[in-house]
Amino acid sequence: MRTVPKPWGRELIFAENERYAGKILHIEAGHSLSLQYHERKDETIFVLEGELILTIEEDGALRERILRAGEAQRIRPGMRHRMRAEHPCRILEVSSPELDDVVRLEDAYGRAGTTAP
């Protein structure tokens, strides 16, 4: 296992091999991940604790959804998305193994256009 510090919190990567990856995202209150998409990575997120505001592309438009503990959402390659937490939350993410496959479109921490942690 390894922990990756992020400006919005941290990731605990508990599984990583040639077929899949598993992470727990700890998102701090008032923080959000980049507006991003993945070229190859296919992921499903599951809210373990708290409430997540998910902005996700549906039918070509960005829409907001609230995911509460026990709810899940699949995010397919090419779908623009962003996660935001008004209160601390923990998210389980299971995905294909391309962890560095991120195209950041907007980022509150100056990382737009990069794959930097």
N, C-alpha and C positions, 0 to 999 in steps of 0.2 A: 504494500500500500504506500501511496505517496500523497502528500498534501501540496497543492499548488495555490499559493496566495494570489488573490485577485483584488482589484480595487473595489469591488462590490462585496467581497467576502472571501470565500475559499472553496476549492474543490478537493474532495477526497476521492482519489482514483483507487478503487478497490479491485478492479478487474481490467486487464488490458492484454489482448492476444491478437492473433491474426484473423479472428472471426468476429469478435465483439469487444465492447468496453462497457464498464460500469462505473458511475460516479455518484457521489452525493454532493450536491451544491448547497452551500450555506450562503444565503443572500441576506445581507444586513438591511435593517429598516431604512427606507428612503433611497435605496440603491437600485440600479437596473443594469442588466447586461446590455451589450451592443444591439442595435438593430442590425441583424445579420442574416445570412443564409449559408447553406452548405452546398457545395457542388456534388459531392458523393455521399456524405454522411447522412444516414437515416437514423432518427432517434425517437424515443418515446420517453416522455417525462411523467413522473408520478409525484404528486405532492404528499410528502410524509407529514409535515407539520406546517401550520400557518396557512396563509392565503397568498396566491400568486396572481398577479395581473399579467396575463399573456396577450401580447399583441401578435397576431398571426395573420398571414395572408390567406384569404379565402376568396375564390373567384376573382383574383386579380386585385383585390382591395384589402387594406389592412383593417382588421377588426379587433376589438378588445374583448377578451373573455376573462372571467374570474374563475380560477381553479382553486378549490378548497381541498383540505386533507382528504385523501382517498380518491381523488379524481386524476385522470390521466389524459394525455394528448400526444398523438403521434405527429412528428414534424418531418415531412419528407424532404428529400433533396430539392433545392431551389425555392422552398417556401421561406419568405422573409418572416422573421419573428424577433421578439424581444421579451424578456422576462423582467418584471419589476415587483418589488416587495415594499409595501407600506409598513409592514411589521416584519420582524425576522421570520424567515421560513427555510425549510429544508426540502430539497427536491431530489428525488432519485432519478437518474438518467441512465438509460440503457441504449446503446447505439452500436452501429457498425464501427469498425476500429479506426476510422480516419479522424483522430482527435484534433489534428492541426488544420483540418479542412473548415476554415471559417473565413467568410468574406464580410468584413465589417463595413456597413454603410454609414452608420452614425454611432458615435461613442462619446459619452460624457467624460471620459478619462483620457482623451487624446490618442486613442488607438485606432481610429477609423483608417481603413486601408491597410491594416497590418494583421498578422496572426499572433502578435505578442500576447503573453498571458495577461 
